Amino acid sequence: MSDSPSSSAAAPSSAPLHLAVALDGAGRHPAAWREPGGRPEALFTARYWADAVAEAEAGLLDFVTFEDGLCLQSSSPEGPDGRTDRVRGRLDAVLTAARVAPLTRHIGLVPSVTATHTEPFHVSKAIATLDHVSRGRAGLHVQISGLPHEAAHFGRRTPPLPAAELYDEAADHIEVVRRLWDSWEDGAEIRDVATGRFVDRDKLHYIDFEGRHFSVRGPSITPRPPQGQPLVSAGGVAAGAEASHRLVARSADIGYVAARGAEGFRTAAAAIRRLREGAGPGPEPLHLFGDLTVFLDRDAAAAADRKGRLDALAGHPFEDDTEVFTGTPAHLADLLAERQEAGLSGFRLRPGATAHDLPAVTRGLVPELQRRGLFRRAYGAGTLRGLLGLERPANRYAARPSASPAA
């Protein structure tokens, strides 16, 4: 889509607007690596990712997600497309987030993990470690994969893998991860040199999870994360949205909504929240972030021209699973304010070309939202849970203090 609303100052919303950015190579557009400033020579270096996250943090964004997968990127769902004119290959998302963590202070770090082929025990300790390294700013983006050529890398499962089953498995995966995070109580580490006691064994717990997809005894080998429970996110899938919506409603703290138009976002958000209510009262609110791919410039014509040049390099017009916005930061601010009324907590923006569109978000969109009273002017919390207004949860295995007898 293009910049549909006319630019105007919107009335401040009663709830703060949250913003995240999805980082993926040189950008969402397949020709983004050929854009001036695309830095293709640096895509597999820690410095490239540190610079991108530093830019996002300078814009006071809530968090960044790091895209990942277990096979080479491809334009074909059938397998590798053999193309050599597009970025192929990625660094590991969790390891990249851990490398960037000490270089940042406030922004949340949310790497993507494919639950289909990754053991929850490994994921739990990796994200717990990231939370310790970042001092409470870790999250987890859980995704599934039914791609036959990806399954072939592991040789443990026979395609086809039904999507509904994969989403059910992902829900169990998340439950195991959450239990493992709680398998160490707060204060389980005594670290008393004088007595020679490092750990209180009574504060470590077997989780004894027995399900259709996993059998995990526990406990974890990593102490409870600083946040208690790092935030779990899921969704962002247009195809097969119903199963994705169920996973978000059942298991996530943050859901990504891939839809088109205000009514599409409203319908998807309402469906997810109905599913959440039907699953029983959750321990805390569910944040829904609308996914948008953005091409931003000083005016609408310049943004359209830049996207057109990238399309010409790619050999075809760019399309995406998410809605595509082309226009100015002010027009995007109009759109976000309008879409927030559809029941969204915030938005995850996918820069069309990171070199251009990430700074356009942090230096153009953010000041515009601040001017309208729609976005923070400083970080107000030290953890990702805090940035999203969520309390640190109690440990499910810790003994609850008994009530005092009545006088």
N, C-alpha and C positions, 0 to 999 in steps of 0.2 A: 504494500500500500504506500501511498505518498502522504505528505503532511496534510491530513484532512481537516483538523480543526483550525480555525483562525486563531492566531496568538492573542491571548488575553490573560490578564491576571486572574487566577482562580482563587476562590475563597479558601482559606486554610481548612484542611480536613480536621476532624476531631481526633483522628489517630495519625501518628507519624507515618510517613511513607518510607518504606525500606527499599534499599537498592543493593543488588548484587551484580557481578559481571562473570560471565562464563569465558574462561580463557582456553583457547584451542589453537595451538600452532600460531600461524600468522594472522588468523582471523577466520570467520565463518565462511567467507567467500573463497572458493577454491583457487582463485588467482590472487588472493591477498598477499602472498609471499613475493609477488612481482611488483607490488605497490612501492613507491619511493619510501624509504625508511622501514621496509618490511623485515630487514635483517635476517635473510634466510641463512646466512653463515653462522648465526648465533642461536638458531632455534633449539639446538640440543645442548645448550650451555646453561649453567645455573644463573649466570648474570642476566640472560634474557628474561627469565621468569621472575627473578628478583626485581628487575626494573619494572615489569608489568604490574606486579603486586604493589610495589612502592607507589606507582601512579594511582592505582585503585585506592590505596590507603590515603594518599594525599587528597583524594576526593571524598573521604569520610564514608566510603561504602561499607555496608554491613559485612559482606564476605565476598570471596571469589570462589568459583568452582574450577577445578582442574579436570578437563575432559580426559578420558582414557578408554582403552579397549584392549582386547587380547588378540587382535589381528590387525593387519595393515588397513588403513583407511581405504575405502573403495566407493565408487559411485554406483556399484552394482550390488544388489542384495544376494546375488548368486555366488559371489566370491571375489577375489582380487581382480581388479579391472585391467591391470597391466599398464596403467597410464604412468608416464614419467614426467608429466607437466604439472603435477600437483604435489603438495607436501605429503610425504609418506613417512611414517614412523613417529613415535612419541617417546618421551621419557616417562618413567613410572610416576603416576600422579601422587601417590602417598609419599614416595621418597622426595619428589620435587617440593611438595608442601613442607616436609620436614626440613629440607635445606633452606627454604625461604623463611621459615618461622622465626629463627633468631634475628633476622634482619628487619622484622616488623614488630609493632607494639600493640596494635589495636584491632586490625582487620581479621575477620574470621577466615579460616582456611579449610576448604571443603573438597577433598579429592574424591574422584569417582572410582568405584570398585564394582566389578562385574561379579555379582553374587553367584551366578550360575556355575562358575568354574573356580571359585575361590572359597577356601574353607573359612567358616565364621570364626574359628579360634584364631587363625592368623590375622584376620581383619580386626578382631577385637583388640589384640595387643598392639597392632600397628597404629590404630586410631587413638588408643589410650596413650601410646608413646608420643604421638603428635600433640595430644592435648597437654602432656607434661612439658614437651619441648616449647610449646607456644604459650604455656601458662594459662590454659583455659580457652583457646580460640579454635579448637578443632571441631570439624563436623564430618559427616560421611554422606556421600551421594551413592545410593544403591541402585544399580541398574541390572537388567537381565539381558541375556543373549540367547536366541534360538538359531543363530547362524550355523549351518552345517560345517562350513570351512573353519569356523572358530572352534567348534567342538572337536574337530579333527586334530587340533594342536594338543589335545589332552588324551584322547583315545579312551576315555572312561565312560562315554555316553553315546548312544546310538541315535542320530537324528532320524525323523524330525522330533523336536522338543516342543510340545504344545505350550503355547503362551500362557494359558491359564495355569498349567502346572508349574511353569517357571515363576510366575508371580506368587503362587502359594509357597513355593520353595523360598523365594526371597523374603516372604513374611516370616517364615521359620528362621531363616538366616538372621534377620534383624533381631528376633526374639532371643536367639542364642547369644548374639553380640551384646545385647543389653544386659542379659543375666550375667555374662562374664564380666562386664564392667562393674557390676555390683558384687562380684564374688569376693572382693576384698572390701571390708568395711573401712570407713574413714578411721584413721589412726591405727590401722593394723600393724604399721611399721613402728616399733618401739625405739629401736636404734640406741639402746642403752649400753654404752661401753662398759660401765662399771659392773652391771649384772650379767653382761654377756648375752642379753636378749635383744635380738634384732626384730623379731616379728611375734605378734600375738596370734598363735595358731587358731585360737577360738574365734578370731575375726576373719578367717578365711573359710569360704563355704563352697561345697560341691553344688553345682547347679542342677545336675541330674536331669538334663533335658532329654526326653525321648519323644521323637516325632517321626513323621513319615519320611523325612528327608535327612535328619541328623540325629545322632546319638552322642551327646557331649556331656561328660561328667564334670569337668572343671576341677578346681578353680583356675582362673587365669594365672599367668606368671607375672603379670604387670599390675602394680597397685592401682587402686581406683583412680580414674582420671580427675583432674582438678575440678571439672564441671560436674562430676558425678556421672552424668550421662551426656557425652557429646551429642550434638544435634544430628539427627538422621533425616536425610532428605531423599525424595524419590519423585518419579513422575517425569514430565517433560516429553511425553510420548503422544503423538497425534493419532497414530494407528493403534488399534486395540485399546482405546482410551478407557473402556469400562474396567478392564482388569487392572490397568495402571491406577485408576481412581480408587479401586478397592484397596490396593496396596498402600496408597497414600493415606486413606482414611483409617486403615487398620493399624499402620505401623510407623508412620512418619511424624516428625515434628514440623517439617517444611515440605510442601508439595509444589512442584513446578507444573504450571498449567499451560499446555500448548493448545491454543485456540485461535480463532480469527474473528475479529470484530467484537464490539462491546457485548453483544448478545451472546456470542460464543463463549466469552470468558464468564459471563454471568451464569449461563447454563451449566458450564463445567464446574464452577465454584459451588453452585447450589447443589449439584449432584454429589460432589465430594463431601460436603458438609452434611448432607442427609445420610450418606453412608457412615460418616463418623458418628452421628447421633445414634444410628441403628446398631452400631457396634458396642454401645454402652458408654457411660461417661468416661472420658479420657482424663488423664491426670493433669493435662495442661492444654492451652489453646493450640490450634493448628494454624500455622502460617501458610498462606497460599501466595505464591509468586508467579505472576504472568511472565511467560517467556516471549521475548521480542528480539529479532535480529535488526540491528540499526546501522544505517549509513547516514552520517550527520555532516552538515557543512554550513557555511555562512548564510546560504540561501538555498531554497528548494531546488533551483536549477543546477547549482553547483553540486549538490548531493546526488541528483539524478545523473548528471554528466559523469561523475566519478564512478558510480555504480555501472553506468553504461560502458566506460572504458574497461572496467574489470570484466564485465560480461563479454566484451569483445575478445579479451585475452583468453577467457575460458572457452569461448566458442559457442556459448548459448546463454540465454537469460538466466540469472540466478533465481532459484526457488528454494524454499526451505520448509521444514515441518512446522516451524513457527511462523507467526505473522512477520512480515518484513516491513520496516518503517524506513522511508527515505525522506529526509527533510532537515529542518533546523532544530537546534536544542529547544528553542521556545515552543515550537509546534509539538515536539515530543513531550514537553512538560504539560501542555494542554491535554494530550492524549493520556498520559499517565494519571493525571488528576481525574479524568473522565472514567478511565478503566478501574481506578481504585474503588469507585462507587459500585462496581460489579461484584464486590465481596472479596477483593484481593488485599493482602497485607502489603505487597510491594511487587517488585519486578526484577527478573534476572535478564539483563541485557547481554546480547551476544554481538560484540563488535564485528561488523562486516570485514573490516581490515583493522587489526589491533593497533598498528602504528598511528593511524589517523583517528579511528572512532573511539578508542579508549580515552585519549586526552579530550576528545570532544564531549564525552560523558562527564569526565571529572572537572573540566575547566569551562564547559559550556552549559551542560544540562544541570549540574549540581548548583552552580550559582543562581541559575534561573529558578530552580525549585526553592532555594533558600530565600530568594527575593519574595517569593509568594508565601513563605511561611510553611512550606511543605516538607522541608528536610532539615536535618540537624546542622548546626554550625560548629559542633565539636563532638568528639567521642565522649559519651557519658558513662561508659561501663568498660571494665577490663576483660570481660569474657564475651564469647559469642552469645551465650544464653542471655547475658545481661543486655547486650545490644538489642536483642529481640524481645526484651521484657519478660523473660522466663526465669522462674526460680530454680535454684539448684535442688534437684529432687532428693528425697530421703532414700536411703539404701533399703531395698526390699528385704534383705536378709538380716538386717540389724534388729536386735531385740528392741521392741518399743518400750519406753519407760512406763512402768505401771502407774496407774492413777493414784494420787494421794487419797488416803481414807478420809471420809467426811468427818468434820469435827463434831 
